[in-house]
């Protein structure tokens, strides 16, 4: 996870970013406290939901999710983490 601190009790990063369409992107997220409902979404720049993962209940700490970006077209995306009302969003670039 990047060296930034928690924002509203959560933090998140991806690797690699930018990603090629043959990569799996690893999303790492940190929770300051346990959460009852965690969800990760990826949106196109037009706001269309293109990927979602319901992670369910998670303990505090660092968690990882692998996303196959071969399902996505080249371009810019916004990925977000929602955890019991806390939300953080960042940019993801996919290139060929």
C-alpha positions as CSV (number, residue, x, y, z in Angstrom):
1,X,0.0,0.0,0.0
2,X,1.2,3.5,-0.8
3,X,2.8,5.4,2.1
4,X,-0.3,7.7,2.4
5,X,-2.4,7.4,5.5
6,X,-6.0,6.3,5.9
7,X,-8.7,8.4,4.4
8,X,-12.0,7.9,6.2
9,X,-10.6,4.6,7.6
10,X,-9.5,3.1,4.3
11,X,-6.6,3.3,1.8
12,X,-6.0,1.6,-1.6
13,X,-3.5,1.2,-4.4
14,X,-3.0,-0.9,-7.6
15,X,-0.1,-2.6,-9.2
16,X,0.8,-2.3,-12.1
17,X,-0.7,1.0,-13.0
18,X,-0.7,1.6,-15.9
19,X,-1.6,-2.0,-16.8
20,X,-1.5,-3.8,-20.1
21,X,-4.5,-5.8,-21.3
22,X,-2.6,-9.0,-20.6
23,X,-2.0,-8.1,-16.9
24,X,-3.9,-9.0,-13.8
25,X,-4.1,-5.9,-11.6
26,X,-3.5,-6.3,-7.9
27,X,-5.7,-4.0,-5.9
28,X,-4.4,-3.7,-2.3
29,X,-6.6,-2.0,0.3
30,X,-6.3,-1.3,3.9
31,X,-9.0,-1.1,6.5
32,X,-8.3,0.7,9.8
33,X,-11.1,-1.2,11.5
34,X,-13.3,-4.3,10.6
35,X,-16.0,-3.6,8.1
36,X,-19.3,-5.4,7.6
37,X,-19.6,-4.8,3.8
38,X,-16.7,-4.1,1.4
39,X,-17.1,-3.6,-2.3
40,X,-14.7,-2.7,-5.1
41,X,-16.0,-1.3,-8.3
42,X,-14.3,-0.2,-11.6
43,X,-16.0,2.4,-13.7
44,X,-15.3,3.7,-17.2
45,X,-14.8,7.5,-17.6
46,X,-18.4,7.7,-18.8
47,X,-19.6,6.3,-15.5
48,X,-20.5,2.8,-16.6
49,X,-19.8,0.0,-14.1
50,X,-17.4,-2.4,-15.8
51,X,-16.3,-4.6,-12.9
52,X,-17.5,-5.3,-9.4
53,X,-16.4,-7.5,-6.5
54,X,-18.4,-7.8,-3.3
55,X,-15.8,-8.7,-0.7
56,X,-18.2,-9.1,2.2
57,X,-17.1,-8.6,5.8
58,X,-13.4,-8.0,6.3
59,X,-11.2,-7.7,9.4
60,X,-8.9,-4.7,9.8
61,X,-5.6,-4.9,8.0
62,X,-4.4,-5.2,4.4
63,X,-6.4,-7.2,1.8
64,X,-5.7,-8.0,-1.9
65,X,-7.8,-8.6,-4.9
66,X,-6.6,-9.7,-8.4
67,X,-8.6,-8.2,-11.3
68,X,-8.0,-9.6,-14.9
69,X,-7.9,-6.3,-16.9
70,X,-7.9,-8.3,-20.2
71,X,-11.7,-7.9,-19.9
72,X,-11.3,-4.1,-20.3
73,X,-10.5,-2.0,-23.3
74,X,-7.5,0.3,-23.3
75,X,-8.3,3.6,-21.6
76,X,-8.8,5.3,-18.3
77,X,-10.9,4.0,-15.4
78,X,-11.9,4.9,-11.9
79,X,-11.8,2.3,-9.3
80,X,-13.4,2.7,-5.9
81,X,-13.6,1.0,-2.5
82,X,-16.7,1.3,-0.5
83,X,-16.7,0.0,3.1
84,X,-19.5,0.6,5.5
85,X,-20.1,4.1,4.1
86,X,-16.4,5.1,3.7
87,X,-15.3,5.5,0.1
88,X,-12.1,6.2,-1.8
89,X,-11.6,6.4,-5.5
90,X,-8.5,6.4,-7.7
91,X,-7.5,6.2,-11.4
92,X,-6.4,3.2,-13.3
93,X,-4.9,3.2,-16.8
94,X,-5.1,0.3,-19.2
95,X,-2.9,0.2,-22.3
96,X,-2.3,-2.3,-25.1
